[in-house]
Amino acid sequence: MLAPVHVKKMEKGRAEALAKERIGKVGLADKVVFMADGRILEEGKPEEIFSNPKTPEARQFLRSVL
């Protein structure tokens, strides 16, 4: 099962993890980290990840939520 984690930097040394149910908030993040099975598969700016996912897992996940 995919385990997406969306990270938003809040202040120095802090981050916020957003669950799949809050996918609409991800566009506000400075950086997105996509994970599956405890591994980081992709990371970058939300617009980069959403417009050009590089892994099959990220593509599958984005198709299911967008």
N, C-alpha and C positions, 0 to 999 in steps of 0.2 A: 504494500500500500504506500502511496506517495505521502510524504510528510513535509509539505511546504512550510517554510518559515520566512516571514517577511520582516525585515529589520529596519527600523527608523531610528536614526540617531536623535536623541532628545537633548542631550547636553554632554559635555566632555565625560567620556567613560561610561555613558549610559545608553541603552538601546531599548526599543519596544518591540516585542514580538507580536505580530498580528496573525490571528488564525485564519484559515481558509474562509470562514464565514464573513470576515471583514475585508475581503479582497478589494472592495471599492476604495479603501483607505490607502492602498499600496502606492497609488500614484502620487501621494503626498510625500513619500519617503525619499531620502537622498540616495539610498542604496537598498537593493533587494538581494536577499540571499535565498536561493532555492535549494532545498535539501531533500534527499530521499534516502531512506535506510541509514540515516546518521552521517551521510556524506554530503559535502557541498558539491552540487553539480553545476551551478551557475551563480554568478554574482555580478552586479552592475547597477546602472541606473534603471529605474522602472521602465522608461520608454525603450531602452535597448533590449531588455529581457522580453517585454511584451511584443515588440515589433519583430524581433529576430531571435527566438529561443533556439539555443544551439543543441540541446539534448532532447531525445525522444520523450523523456519523462516530463520535461518542462512543456514541450509542445502539447502533449496529451493533457496535462493539467490545465493549461491555459484554454484549450478547446472546451474543456468541461465547465469552466467557470465564466468565460467571456462570451 
